[in-house]
Amino acid sequence: GQNIDQPTEMTATEGAIVQINCTYQTSGFNGLFWYQQHAGEAPTFLSYNVLDGLEEKGRFSSFLSRSKGYSYLLLKELQMKDSASYLCAVLDSGGYQKVTFGTGTKLQVIP
Amino acid sequence: EPEVTQTPSHQVTQMGQEVILRCVPISNHLYFYWYRQILGQKVEFLVSFYNNEISEKSEIFDDQFSVERPDGSNFTLKIRSTKLEDSAMYFCASRATRGGTEAFFGQGTRLTVV
């Protein structure tokens, strides 16, 4: 099975940098996704990591350490519109490619 | 840009009634999913579908639930006899290939059981 942990809530200031952590224990692993979800809306894809290291995409970066079962999402130059939930999700290594979500971290950006 | 579409956006139903939630995945995708999100809670996996059959299902997906891909484009979730606790947002998602391609989500159907 999959066990994915994230902090429940975080608060950060506009213009600052915030790091959202995710730890996982899984029976199979074929990569990790980060999604953003605004209240009442569908999750939207941010990043995918399968190899160790940092993937940078504009203001957002995602890091993975497979040996530690650990990932983080780094958001730079925070904007008010970044207030949302950030979901860590693990892709199974099995044949049918199940994607399992963590509980999500609700980020509030304040002025 | 291709997208996953879901209908209806909102559905209110009486307890015990059957509901069918509809999804049109992205046309060349191979893996299809239903997820559920109760208000304020996590996105929960219900079922995955590949090669015209269920590939995996969660404990939530009991005998009251079924999925179908009747015509090669639609992907439906049926709840046979709804319960109050089935009230949630239901998301359909699809993925293109076996590798690390992301799941694209529809905008969801908000189901309210009264």
HADDOCK unambig.tbl for C-alpha pairs under 7 A between the chains (distance, minus, plus):
assign (segid A and resid 31 and name CA) (segid B and resid 100 and name CA) 6.66 0.50 0.50
assign (segid A and resid 41 and name CA) (segid B and resid 107 and name CA) 6.28 0.50 0.50
assign (segid A and resid 42 and name CA) (segid B and resid 105 and name CA) 6.21 0.50 0.50
assign (segid A and resid 42 and name CA) (segid B and resid 106 and name CA) 6.52 0.50 0.50
assign (segid A and resid 42 and name CA) (segid B and resid 107 and name CA) 5.07 0.50 0.50
assign (segid A and resid 42 and name CA) (segid B and resid 108 and name CA) 6.47 0.50 0.50
assign (segid A and resid 43 and name CA) (segid B and resid 105 and name CA) 6.52 0.50 0.50
assign (segid A and resid 45 and name CA) (segid B and resid 102 and name CA) 6.83 0.50 0.50
assign (segid A and resid 96 and name CA) (segid B and resid 55 and name CA) 6.01 0.50 0.50
assign (segid A and resid 97 and name CA) (segid B and resid 98 and name CA) 6.78 0.50 0.50
assign (segid A and resid 98 and name CA) (segid B and resid 48 and name CA) 6.80 0.50 0.50
assign (segid A and resid 100 and name CA) (segid B and resid 45 and name CA) 6.47 0.50 0.50
assign (segid A and resid 101 and name CA) (segid B and resid 43 and name CA) 6.15 0.50 0.50
assign (segid A and resid 101 and name CA) (segid B and resid 44 and name CA) 6.91 0.50 0.50
assign (segid A and resid 102 and name CA) (segid B and resid 42 and name CA) 6.88 0.50 0.50
assign (segid A and resid 103 and name CA) (segid B and resid 42 and name CA) 4.68 0.50 0.50
assign (segid A and resid 104 and name CA) (segid B and resid 42 and name CA) 6.54 0.50 0.50
